[in-house]
């Protein structure tokens, strides 16, 4: 009986947490990261590449939109070069996640 009561309390806490997160997302206080992006990052893709592929934007298209070369973007995605703050902001503007999610 005590075990069942404890489980019910844990379930209620989980439901409350889910409700709070959904409300925060609806109000724009919380960002939902698509599973596809999460799994790509876990499989060792860079966050920028994961978001770019999720948005179905080709590398050369993104590079052109933000005013850098495809080669430079490729190096950023492979972790061989670090983007400038301005480049990172431009990428975030095009892909639409928060800058912090691209780092």
JOGI-V366693 format. One line per field, one symbol per residue. burial: b if it has 16 or more other ideal C-beta (glycine too) atoms within 10 Angstrom, else e. Layout:
burial = ???
//
This chain:
burial = eeeeeeeeeeeeeeeeeeeeeeeeeeeeeeeeeeeebeebbeeebbbbbbbbbbeeeebeebbeebebeeeebeebbeeeeebeeebbebbbeebebeeebbe
//
